[in-house]
């Protein structure tokens, strides 16, 4: 769905992440990101990528990097 998001935004030339990067950064011993992939009748419908952050003024929080819903589920 990362490629689908890039195509939707006409930014495919900017995609540099690989499956190995996602596996390491999202599912390794110290994940840097988290993702939610809701399904509808067994098919992945959308993707939300988020991570924790720290702010001097507000403390810790959650940053939503991307939210992408496949066209057939919009």
N, C-alpha and C positions, 0 to 999 in steps of 0.2 A: 504494500500500500504506500510505501515511501515513494516508489516510482510513480504511482498513480497521483499522489499529491503533487509531485514535481511536474508531471504532465499537466495537471489541472492549472497550476500556477505558471506554466510555460517556463520552468526553471530546471529542466532535466540536466543541463550542462553544469549545474551547481552541485549535483549529488556526488558525494565522495565516499560516503559511508558504505561499508560492506557488511555482509552477513556476519563475518568474523568480528567486526567492530561491534555490531549489535549484540552478538552473543557474549562478548567480553564485557561490554559496558552496561548491558541490561541484565545479564544473568550470571555474571562472575561472582567471586567471593565478596566484592565490594561494589555493588551496582552504582553507576553514576546516573542512571535514568530508570524510569519505570514506564510501562506502557499498559494501556487497557485496550483490548480488542473485543468489543461486544459482538455477539453472533446473533443472527436471525435464521432460524431453521437450519443451523449447522454451517452457515456461511458467514465469514467475517464481514461485518457491516460497516464498521468505522474503526478509527485509530485515534487514541489520545496518547501523546508522549509528554511526560512531565518529570520534573526533578525538584529536589529540595534546594532552597537557597537561603542565604543569610544576608540580612540588611542591617547596616549600622543603626538606622532609625527605627525599624519596625521589628527587628529580631528575625527569627527563622520563618520561612513560609514555603509555599508551593508555587512553582512557576509552570504554567501550561505552555509548552513549546509549540505543539501542533495539535489541531483537532481536525480530522478529515473524515467525512462521511461519504461513502461511495454513492454515486449519482442515483442508483436504483433504490437507495434507502432514504433519500432526502425527501 
